[in-house]
């Protein structure tokens, strides 16, 4: 499989963004922390051993621990720069889980899976790390994220150079993610998406936030030539024209896909076998009409 992302650059971007200050623009992690902890809180189950995979500064892990559903939690990141004071952080590359088979009851993955070159393989590793009837909870930026920025940068480059290069990474479609969960062997998959619109003073404020999230362009096929100030000034003009509000601020969309799936276990509900129904559908519909 041909790699899409420069894995070393992905790690450097994230580490630079979160080193020493916890991320200058972590509002997406705040949103995800709230969503995942709420979803965990309604699961009538206790998870003795949990792991958070590449959750940056640990705010998602903290929110999930506060639900009381988790016994112990280990965090995994690419570097010790993400460690909280006194924390025994486990370090590993984004796509190599340092977990034994069937070693945890819960895997949390907030806003990192979209940077994997082999997402199906990463999901398989997560499923293998789960004990039977263990749960995966994840949040992944999906298709629709930064569509405004993508359109504007392509239009600016086409206008000024006559060509175009990838400047915003591709994001997964929500319909594909459910299939990937099943392909990884996870049972009872649930996938939904929430769109969040964030307003900025200008394109330059948005770019500053993306740097603060570690979301600058890590594509292997990215353009390597320096971009001129004139390019960004023109892009800012186009962004304001196409996606500006009457008050002069611009809009940026972040679409977050929320995923859950369970490691298979005999105790889980199973679909009925074809032909095993004891009541005909036609009879049920007839009775409903009476």
Secondary structure, DSSP 8 states (H G I E B T S, - for coil): ----B-HHHHHHHHHHHHTTTS-S--HHHHHHHHHHHHHHHTS---EEEEEEES-TTSHHHHHHHTTT-EEEEEEEESSGGG--TT---EE--TT-----TT-EEEEEEES-GGG-S-HHHHHHHHHHHEEEEEEEEEEEEBTTTTHHHHHHHHHHHHHHHS-----S---B-HHHHHHHHHHTTEEEEEEEEEEEEEEESSHHHHHHHHHHTT-S--BTTS--S---HHHHHHHHHHHHHHHB-TTS-EEEEEEEEEEEEEE--TTS-----TT--SS-HHHHHHHHH-
